[in-house]
């Protein structure tokens, strides 16, 4: 039986809470679920997600990137499993690993007298390992693949009256919202000092005073607050809980968060693909120098450089790069560009940016003086 359960989990079919990561051991650890129990606002958001999940409805959970959207959604889905006999289907994992149409999988679950919920999350909670500094790794899905899966799921919703929950941070929602079918939204953020304090406590064991200082510092940011609280609290513990070291902890946490966001831009927005990154790298450089630009002018800019029009027009990456972003994402773009300009780092996306600088040096001569 355990082997069957494990096989289902690997295929993206989750029928018990442990499948969703609500288990406390070295393999699966969603520690900030505990912190959320102490935060009335965040608990309300989870309850709202739970209430809004319904047959025939596409529900988008949105909010600032790095603010705990995924964990809030997981908590709500686990409640559905426990109280409503739901079975959660991770549409991306199931689509890649099961030789069965999603619609057939939905119908099979209903025949077993369980309620299927299709679930998509481009960025699962990989930010919250037990050892944040040694173990931070982030493997989000590619944006274009995510959109393909979302279209498949919307078709199942329409034909099979399924419940669908998709998690989209605000930077992605702004790009995709006009392409989505009719949908409901629940907004989640971590700008809750009580939650951030409890989250800091679970990662630092440094006491209330240190946790309060971390939470106070984190609330000054407009995104990435769960990530920053986690990283800063862990850093404080490694510094023997010196309360006066909060500023140092925040600086270290911000730098680490920017690294995660650079990786997100590379893997998600640029699909982790060198040719695709090369196509859009000039625009990332321009975005670094220009505060804002329209999608149309950005497309014209790339086409003016001689890049293929059929690859540029309608590009999701162009829409994302030209959108307004929160400060941590803007800082990640700035850091990626400046690192590519000044340092020799054999990593993506720096290679793609450096190639673009070399290839289009004349176009950026005025900016690069």
Secondary structure as UniProt FT lines:
FT   HELIX           2..10
FT   TURN            11..12
FT   STRAND          13..14
FT   HELIX           17..20
FT   HELIX           32..36
FT   TURN            37..38
FT   HELIX           40..52
FT   TURN            55..56
FT   STRAND          58..63
FT   TURN            65..66
FT   HELIX           69..84
FT   STRAND          86..90
FT   HELIX           91..97
FT   HELIX           102..111
FT   TURN            112..113
FT   STRAND          115..121
FT   TURN            126..127
FT   HELIX           132..135
FT   HELIX           143..160
FT   STRAND          163..169
FT   HELIX           170..176
FT   TURN            177..179
FT   STRAND          184..187
FT   HELIX           193..204
FT   HELIX           208..218
FT   TURN            219..220
FT   HELIX           225..238
FT   TURN            239..241
FT   HELIX           243..245
FT   HELIX           246..264
FT   HELIX           265..269
FT   TURN            271..272
FT   HELIX           274..289
FT   HELIX           295..304
FT   TURN            305..306
FT   HELIX           309..312
FT   TURN            313..314
FT   HELIX           316..322
FT   HELIX           327..342
FT   TURN            348..349
FT   HELIX           350..359
FT   HELIX           361..364
FT   HELIX           365..368
//
